[in-house]
């Protein structure tokens, strides 16, 4: 069956085209203007009948644009899954499946048009032969002696005609002489090809039409008519396809033409393509569906250079066009090589590729390259880019970068993430856990592009295993390619050190191989009765792993959202849901089958893998729903359709039984359904259930009881480990006892009799199967056992950063988040540090309420910092940090050490640095002039405060810098000397300071470690001055002045509320007793604690929801309670106390104090400078004490409004936005990012994003009580 030359559909007609339009013919060939018929579908012919056609490629391009517009509704993404379709009725399912087929067929037709538009049509050899024969018959006879045409029908001199298949002299039985081809110089070929490329890229105005789909005369008339649409711009070039060379000659004709240098290069490209094709097919055959990468070409450095050279020569001669059909792999390899070494953000890939090939690449040729990649994907299974924001923004270069396996830009992030993951990890992870762990590390501070790269779990696992020196049994990447990646990574000093550290931490542990992420199991519905006897339906989640719960909590906190179950339901308590406790469902009717189970949790929030696993937890909600009765507990949903003959069940159904059915009792209604209690021992009840799809077992059945049920897992019921289980026999009328119970493949097992249950006391965590054997039957039953951790689930602790170190504790960077699904008051908290089992520091405090956030400014961490003496702790020692919350919860971490590239020693007034290679050169920068160039320490006589930087591999290393200076002196110091003029441009000019020098100095001083408190105070003073300058450069003078006028920020809104209340005489003065100045701090602490207890959700709700009396009474009572608590404490100390307090204020006064607190804490003057207003609202609303740094960065990314319009490449990538935030919060991560300078330069042009990042950083730092030192501070 003939296929349409344009769209590939069934060709029911023919379209007339000039012979010269055919691939490999050209407009110089004899008979080029003669019409020939090409197979065409009726729709393509109808569309082209009304337009002028300049080439087959142009016609295909026009058809593609028309079909995209006409069939936009069919080309939209198809959103039905096979599981969802199976739940529909037959008629609706058939209709949707027909629509899906139409979607796929239309999509294939449009893609076929796109391929023809770039590569030209693929015409069968038989059709070409028939057309050539037909054209020859229409031409005058040739001169028998020369074989050349002497005269054409239009009187013009003849041109050589392409030779036919076979040898010269083949007359095809017509008596005509065979035609031969004269040689044409290579320069003429190149000139013709270049001219053709130019015509396709930019057609001259008023170009005439060569032909139309009907006739030459009609086409000429249509071309001259005003408003005529054109499907193309110019004739196609004489480009070579798989059967013809650039001259239009058949490649299988040995006498076709004289060989030129261009032909030699073409032959070598053909040879290379064949070799690469064989390798790609071999790799694909061994991959079992996994992709192949263009970088797996197997060429050595000389071979790679040769491929790039040959590809460049061909692009210069023939462009990126249909000439590459059948030989495109060398070009794709060259493009992927550029993708491998590329370190940019997407804007300069093409200049780099053009430089490598030595040829300019037009926009259309860029699109043609992506079509060649798409062709290779279909033919060889090469890697298709995953759908990510970056790949969608840079869809053309996504192909070569995706096929670069592990581009060099990811080497450092991968090595650092690997080191962080293996730090203090006790067990050996499998591939799935390893990749998930790397993703978790990357999200805390890695670039978004690196996080996207990790989404390919097989690729990340294969590369990681090679870095660790482990074998990959799946052979997901060619070994020689992985060896190359490893060698290139090891050439980067920082990456090499990180990998070496990771390998050392990993030790000699083997890997358990790749594993598919298992299902979490299904949520179960539970049916019970409320206090008044009404039916209550609740839902319990299966046990979730810790990393999944952490991701889900972070996603909810980042967006300030509540967890909702299905659409339209009220929010539920996230902590209660994640703990596996039953969550009441309060809605009028069950949601429809297939409704989104967790609508607030999408792939963008927690990643595709976790989102799908969470969505799969949805319980069955299509009635009838069967519930098994449990003694003394709520009835639990069961997915089994086989009833125990002696069982009691409850069924939710929309039907009512006939009156008087024995064994059926109506209980009530819930969620719009009738609840019926069924006694399966009664035959009439069993018959009623059978009509609804439930049948009674005809053989002995057993029930698994005991233990701690955790719900339904992916393989049957799930129980907690450490508790005995019981197999209990259930009777049927035909039961034949006893039956044997054993494990498959094990010994004889145990006998289960009608009155003799079997106990299971040693079931380990994991999936289990038991085999029941009776007279003539066998049955397998499945169950799972999970590690039981109810206290840690209900009350949990997480730390930030996830892998704490001694240095992060000393620098005051640790933050503990204490989660509790329900409020817990007055919790005793203890922090201890121990060395080899011996405690050397301890701190205690009473936390007023859980949940809570314990940050660096908390009394607990301050006391621990004071108690710890690190001078006696060896660097190689393992330090244990333990946080205990009364007797309810305990968490423990082994504090690692940050990788030190050098060690420092003080000798007299001098400091020296050294590493494994010996002493290092040390450069110094004085605190009085922090922007000055580093000078060698031994060359300066300064003994004041200064920054010392070691030189490693010839470069100063700011990550190892220290701040030193006198150990005695005053805290008051003059501000450092900075230029008065600040420039909004990257580089300094004259005495004016540019952005990059300012940020370089700021990051170095901020990242440096101080050797004693006075040096740290001086370092902070320098940082404050440099930060003020950088803020003015990036955010503007108006912002800088508004920020300078702000009062110091409190950690949270409650801490800010108490001072406001005291300033407004709501919590002091008036009828309240006077308090000594020395007791003011104690009073404020009591006020904060009592107010928190009075209205715990004050800041999460609109104050208007509280009635005037309720609000005023609650807060006035909290003030009185605070004074009474202080009074009792004073009396207990034997001190004179004040009289009983009393106070009372109206609600308006309290509302005004609440509004002022919001404005202060949310920095209203700065919010008014944030644009657009939608971004401002997103950033001001969250509680930053509950957000990690990665969560705040996600907020900035999601609220970002880019300078570039839609459809254009973004000006600031997600990675740039993370850099903008980290400039003020994590100087070390910025210094590790090789592209931070480029991001900062781009940030100069986007003041609003710079302001948004600064605002978020101020709120984030305040929530951690980051120390901020003003140049004028003396404390």
KAHU-V618505 format. One line per field, one symbol per residue. ss: DSSP state (H for helix, E for strand, C for the rest). phi: phi as a letter, one per 20 degrees, with the letter a starting at -180 (. if undefined). psi: psi as a letter, one per 30 degrees, with the letter a starting at -180 (. if undefined). Layout:
ss->???
phi->???
psi->???
//
This chain:
ss->CCECCCCCCECCEEEEEEHHHCCCCCCCCCCCCCEEEEEECHHHHHHHCCCEECCHHHHHHHHHHHHHHHCHHHHCCCCCCHHHHHCCCHHHHHHHHHHHHHHHHHHHHHHHHHHHHHHCCCCCHHHHHHHHHHHHHHCCCCCCCCCCCCCCCCCCCCCCCCCCCCCCCCCCCCCCCCCCCCCCCHHHHHHHHHHHHHHHHCCCCCCCCCEECCCHHHHHHHHHCCCCCECCCCCCCCCCCCCECCCCCECCCCCCCCCCHHHHHHHHHHHHHHHHHHHHHHHHHCCCCCCECCCCCCCCHHHHHHHHHHHHHHHHHHCCCHHHCCCCHHHHHHHHHHHHHCCCCCCCHHHHHHHHHCCCCCHHHHHHHHHHHHHHHHHHCECCCCCCHHHHHCHHHHHHHHCCCCCHHHHHHHHHHHHHHHCCCCCCCCHHHHHHHHHHHHHCCCCHHHHHHCCCHHHHHHHHHHHCCCCCCCCCCCHHHHHHHHHHHHCCHHHHHHHHHHHHHHCCCCCCCCCCCCCCCECEEEEEECCCCCEEEEEECCCCCHHHHHHHHHHHHHHCCCECCCCCCCCECHHHHHCCCCEECCCCCCCCCCCCCCCCCCHHHHCHHHHHHHHCCCCCCCCCEEEEEECCEEEEECCCCEECCCCEEEEEECCCCCCCCCCEEEEEEECCEEEEEEECCCHHHHHHHHCCCCEECCCCEEEEEECCEEEEECCEEEEECCCCEEEEEECCCCCCCCEEEECCCCCCCEEEECCECEEECCCCCEEEEEEEEECCEEEEEEEEEECCCHHHHHEEEEEECCCCEHHHHHCCCCEEEEEECCCEEEEEEEEEEEECCEEEEEEEEEEEEECEEECCCCHHHHHHHHHCCHHHCCCCCCEEEEEEECCCEEEEEEEECCCCCCEEEEECCEEEEEECCEEECEEEEEHHHCCCCCEEHHHCCCCCCEEEEEEECCEEEEEEEEEECCCCCCCCCCCCCCCCEECCCCCCECCEECHHHHHHHHHHHHHCEECCHHHHHHHHHHHHHHHHHHHHHHHCHHHHHHHHCCCCCCCCHHHHHHHHHHHCCCCCCCCCCCCCHHHHHHHHHHHHHHHHHHCCCCCCCCHHHCCHHHHHHHHHHHHHHHHHHHHHHHHHCCCCCCCCCCCCCCHHHHHHHHHHHHHHHCCHHHHCCCCCHHHHHHHHHCCHHHCCHHHHHHHHHHCCCCCCCCCCCCCCCHHHHHHHHHHHHCHHHHHHCCCHHHHHHHHHCCHHHHHHHHHHHHHHHHHCCCCCCCCCCCC
phi->.fdffddnffeebccecfgfffgneneefgmfeffcedfbfffffffffdceddaffffffffgffffffdgfeefgedeefffffeefffffffffffffffffffffffffffffdenfeefgffffffffffffeeffefffemdfebdfenegfcfdgfefnefofdlmdneffddcefdgfffffffffffgffffbfffmfeeebcfdbffffffffeffnffdebdaffffeedfdcegeneffedfdfbefcfffffffffffffffffffffffffeelnffddffefmeegfffffffffffffffecmdbfgefnbeggffffffffffefcedpecffgfffffembfcfffffffffffffffffedmffeffecgffffcffefffffeemcggfeffgffffffffeflefdeeeffffffffffffffaefffffffffefffffffffffemdfdfflfcggfffffgffffffegfffffffffffffmefedenfceffffndfcecdccfgenffcdccceffdfgffffffffffffemddfddmfneffdfffffffnffdfddbfbffffnfgfcfeddffecnffffffffffgffceffddcefdfmcffdfcefddeffdedcccebeddfffnffndcfercblmceddeceffegffffffffdndcefecgcccecnmcfdodefcnfccffncfdcedfcecfdfddececbegneffnceddfccfdeddcfefqecbcddccfnbcbdcdbccdgebgffffccccdcffdfcgfffffmdfcddddbfcfceldfdcdcdcclndfcbbbcadefadfbcddgeffffffffffedefedffefedddcdddldebbcccefecffefbddcdcmdddccbcfepfdfddccfffcfefffcggfedefcefbddceeclncfdffdfcdcrgecqeffbfffecgfeddebfdfbmedeeffgffgfgffffefeeeagffffffffffffffffffffednffffffffeffgeefbfffeffgffffemecammeeffcggfdffffffffffffgffcfdgeecfgffefgffffffffffffffffffffffffemdfdefgfbaacffffffffffffgfffelggegfeecffffgffeeffeffedegfffffgfffefdffeffndfffdeffffffgffgdcbffffffefdffffffffgecfffffffffffffffffdlgfcdfgefcd
psi->kkkkfefglkjgalkklkefflkgdlgfkkgffkklkkkkleeeeeeffglkkfleeeeeeeeeeeeeeeheefflkkgkleeeefflleeeeeeeeeeeeeeeeeeeeeeeeeeefeflljkkeeeeeeeeeeeeffllllkeefglkfklfgflkllkkklllalkfjgggffkkkklklkkleeeeeeeeeeeeeeeeikkkgklkelafdleeeeeeeefkkgkkkflellllilkafflaffgkkfgjfgelkkleeeeeeeeeeeeeeeeeeeeeeeefgfhfllkkffhfgkleeeeeeeeeeeeeeeeegajafffkggfeeeeeeeeeeeefkgagffgeeeeeeeefhkkjleefeeeeeeeeeeeeeefglkkkljleeeeeifefeeeefggdilfffeeeeeeeeeeefjgkeljlaeeeeeeeeeeeeffflleeeeeeffjeeeeeeeeeeefgkljffhfkkeeeeeeeeeeeffjeeeeeeeeeeeeeebgklkglkkkklkfaklkkkjaklegflkkklkkllkkleeeeeeeeeeeeeghllkkjlkgllkljeeeeffgkkjkjilelkllkfkkeiffjaefegleeeeeeeeffklkgjlkkkkkkkkgllkkkkgkgkkkfglklkkklflkllkgkkgkkkeakkhglkkkkkjffkeeeeeeeefggklkkglkllkjlaajkgakafialklklgkklkjkkkklegkjlllkklkkfaafalkjlegjlkkjfhklkaklkkkkkajglkkkkkllkkkkheefeejlklkklfilleeeeefhfkkkkjkkflkklikkkkkkkljhfkkfkkklljkekkllkjafgleeeeeeeefkjffgjkffljkkkkkkibgekkkkkjjakkkkflkkkkjbgkklklaffaklkkkkkkffifflkkkkeffkgkgaklkkkljkhgkkjffgllklakfkalfkklkljlkfkkkhlelljbgkkleeeeeeeeeeeefkkkfleeeeeeeeeeeeeeeeeeeeeefleeeeeeeffklkkleaeeffeeeeeeeggfglabfklkklefgeeeeeeeeeeeeeeeifgefflkfffkleeeeeeeeeeeeeeeeeeeeeeeefgglklllklklklleeeeeeeeeeeeeeegieeeeffkkleeeeeeffeljffgkleeeeeeeeefgkjleklkflkkekleeeeeeeefeffieeeeffjfgeeeeeeefefieeeeeeeeeeeeeeeefghkkkkkffkg.
//
